[in-house]
């Protein structure tokens, strides 16, 4: 006997198919990305005191690896980028209050920060550096900092790492340039900060030396930087990830890396 489907059941089936088809064909929407495209501008925050990632050039304009990278990401999104400066330890709070759309500030991806924001795929890998004046101190490993005064930037992984060494006096500064100035003037014994930033500063101060370390107090210090977006917008994170990968694929990332670090990139975002 041939079975028939009642009109009521048939209508329900058709509606169910339409609903499933509608959602299957739609990518997740991002209110942030929609607003950016409508305005034509990606607003982002950083602390331009962290050469060579972000700093102010001779024309009083922001520049650096992060600055050019975000410009390239914005171009992939079809907009321009505008940077707002702020203190490093206040950037994520400002992001949460919608003062800008993302943060790119040589910011290490850490569990504590991941509780507050979403990070892009890592875009840079760095070790920790210890910068000092060899005419005044002999430092070959982190343990040699015991009994010495060390300068760090407030809220950074260098700040956190230096405090893990018992017997070290830590002086915190609002930006790393003030810490390095005190080092040059002999007011502190060393600076603990991201290795690329230390080497950039030491390249113009030949009296200083930098050692590269991947562990302090037994803790792995290999760092991965990420671009932070608000936690309630995973679709925007996906858009940033895709744009970043496009910047890698067309060779722009490698070009910028060679420009600011003078070598081919040992690590590519993926």
C-alpha positions in Angstrom: 0.0 0.0 0.0 1.4 3.4 -0.9 1.7 5.8 2.0 0.9 9.4 1.8 2.2 12.4 3.8 -0.4 14.7 5.2 -0.4 18.4 4.2 0.4 19.5 7.7 3.4 17.2 8.0 4.6 18.2 4.6 4.6 21.9 5.5 6.6 21.2 8.7 9.2 19.2 6.7 9.6 22.0 4.1 10.0 24.6 6.8 12.6 22.5 8.6 14.6 22.1 5.3 14.4 25.9 4.6 15.7 26.8 8.1 18.6 24.3 7.9 19.5 25.6 4.4 19.3 29.2 5.5 21.8 28.7 8.4 24.1 26.4 6.4 24.6 29.1 3.8 25.4 31.9 6.3 28.8 32.5 7.8 28.9 33.9 11.3 28.3 37.6 11.4 30.6 40.1 13.1 29.2 43.4 14.4 32.7 44.7 14.7 33.7 43.9 11.2 30.4 45.3 9.8 31.1 48.5 11.7 34.7 48.7 10.4 33.6 48.2 6.8 30.9 50.8 7.1 33.3 53.3 8.6 36.1 52.3 6.2 38.6 52.4 9.1 40.1 49.8 11.5 40.7 51.5 14.8 43.4 49.8 16.8 45.4 50.4 20.0 49.1 50.0 20.8 51.9 51.4 23.0 54.4 53.0 20.5 57.4 52.8 22.9 58.5 49.3 21.9 60.9 49.6 18.9 61.1 47.8 16.4 57.4 46.7 16.8 55.8 50.1 17.4 57.5 53.5 17.8 57.2 57.1 16.7 59.5 58.0 13.8 61.3 61.3 13.1 58.2 62.7 11.4 56.2 62.0 14.6 54.3 59.2 12.9 53.7 55.7 14.3 55.8 53.0 12.5 57.3 49.6 13.2 56.7 45.9 12.4 53.3 45.8 14.1 52.2 49.1 12.6 52.9 48.0 9.0 51.5 44.5 9.7 48.1 45.9 10.9 48.1 48.3 7.9 48.5 45.2 5.7 45.7 43.3 7.5 43.4 46.3 7.2 44.1 46.4 3.5 43.0 42.8 3.2 39.8 43.7 4.9 39.3 46.5 2.5 39.8 49.4 4.9 42.5 51.7 6.3 44.0 51.5 9.8 44.2 54.2 12.4 46.3 53.7 15.6 45.5 55.1 19.0 48.3 55.2 21.6 47.9 54.1 25.1 49.9 52.6 28.1 50.5 48.9 27.5 48.9 47.8 30.8 45.7 49.6 29.9 45.2 48.4 26.3 43.0 45.4 27.0 40.7 47.4 29.2 40.4 50.0 26.5 39.6 47.3 24.0 36.9 45.9 26.2 35.3 49.4 26.4 35.3 49.7 22.6 37.9 52.4 22.3 39.3 50.5 19.4 38.6 47.3 17.5 41.8 45.4 18.2 45.1 45.5 20.0 48.5 44.8 18.4 51.4 45.6 20.7 53.9 42.7 20.7 51.6 41.2 23.3 52.4 37.7 24.4 49.6 35.2 24.5 49.2 34.1 28.1 46.5 32.2 30.0 45.6 35.3 32.1 45.1 37.4 29.0 43.1 34.7 27.2 40.6 35.0 30.0 39.9 38.5 28.9 40.3 38.5 25.1 40.5 36.4 22.0 43.9 36.2 20.3 44.6 35.7 16.7 46.8 32.9 15.5 50.3 33.8 16.7 52.1 36.2 14.4 55.5 36.4 16.0 57.8 34.1 18.2 60.3 35.7 20.6 62.6 34.8 23.5 63.4 36.8 26.5 66.4 39.1 26.6 68.6 40.4 29.4 70.4 43.7 28.5 73.3 45.0 30.6 76.5 46.9 30.4 79.4 44.4 30.5 81.8 47.1 31.8 79.7 47.2 35.0 78.2 43.8 35.4 79.0 40.2 34.3 75.7 38.4 33.4 75.7 35.1 31.5 72.5 33.6 32.8 69.3 34.7 34.6 70.6 33.6 38.0 73.4 36.2 37.7 70.7 38.9 38.3 70.4 37.9 42.0 71.3 40.9 44.1 70.9 43.3 41.2 68.4 45.9 40.3 66.5 45.0 37.1 64.3 47.3 35.0 61.1 46.1 33.4 58.0 47.5 31.7 54.9 47.3 33.9 52.5 44.5 33.0 54.8 42.8 30.5 56.1 39.2 30.5 59.5 40.7 31.3 58.0 42.1 34.5 56.4 38.8 35.4 59.6 36.8 34.6 62.0 39.0 36.5 59.9 38.7 39.7 60.3 34.9 39.5 64.0 35.1 40.4 64.4 35.3 44.2 66.8 38.0 45.3 66.2 40.4 42.4 65.0 44.0 43.0 62.6 44.9 40.2 62.0 48.5 39.1 58.8 48.9 37.0 58.5 51.6 34.3 55.5 52.7 32.3 57.5 52.1 29.1 60.6 50.3 28.3 62.5 53.4 27.0 62.6 54.8 30.5 64.0 51.5 31.8 66.8 51.4 29.1 67.6 55.1 29.8 68.2 54.3 33.5 70.4 51.4 32.4 72.5 53.6 30.2 72.8 56.1 33.1 73.9 53.4 35.5 70.8 53.6 37.7 69.9 50.0 37.3 72.0 46.9 36.5 70.0 45.2 33.7 66.8 45.2 31.7 64.6 42.2 31.2 62.5 42.5 28.1 61.6 40.8 24.8 64.8 39.8 23.0 64.1 41.6 19.7 63.4 44.9 21.5 66.6 44.6 23.6 68.7 43.9 20.5 67.1 46.9 18.6 68.0 49.2 21.5 71.5 47.8 21.9 72.2 48.2 18.2 72.4 52.0 18.8 74.2 51.7 22.2 77.3 49.6 21.6 78.2 49.8 25.3 75.3 47.4 26.0 75.1 43.7 25.5 72.1 41.4 25.3 71.9 37.7 26.1 69.0 35.5 24.9 67.3 33.2 27.3 64.4 30.8 27.0 64.1 29.9 30.7 63.9 31.8 33.9 63.4 30.0 37.2 62.8 26.8 35.2 59.9 28.3 33.2 59.8 28.2 29.4 59.9 31.8 28.2 59.4 31.2 24.5 56.8 33.8 23.6 54.1 33.9 21.0 52.6 37.3 20.1 48.9 37.6 19.2 46.5 40.3 18.0 43.7 40.8 20.6 40.1 41.2 19.9 37.0 41.3 22.1 36.0 37.9 23.5 32.4 38.3 22.3 33.3 38.4 18.6 34.9 35.2 17.4 33.8 35.9 13.9 36.0 39.0 13.8 38.9 37.0 15.1 38.4 34.6 12.2 38.4 37.5 9.8 41.7 38.8 11.3 43.2 35.3 11.1 42.3 35.0 7.4 43.7 38.5 6.6 46.9 37.7 8.5 47.3 34.4 6.5 46.7 36.3 3.3 49.5 38.8 4.3 51.8 35.8 4.8 50.7 34.1 1.5 51.5 37.2 -0.7 54.9 37.6 0.8 54.2 40.9 2.7 54.9 39.3 6.1 58.4 38.1 5.1 59.2 41.5 3.5 58.3 43.3 6.7 60.2 40.8 8.9 63.4 41.4 6.9 62.9 45.1 7.0 62.8 45.3 10.8 64.8 42.2 11.9 67.3 41.9 9.0 66.8 38.1 8.5 64.3 35.8 7.0 61.5 35.0 9.3 62.2 31.7 11.3 58.5 31.5 12.1 55.5 32.1 9.9 51.9 32.4 11.2 49.9 29.3 10.3 
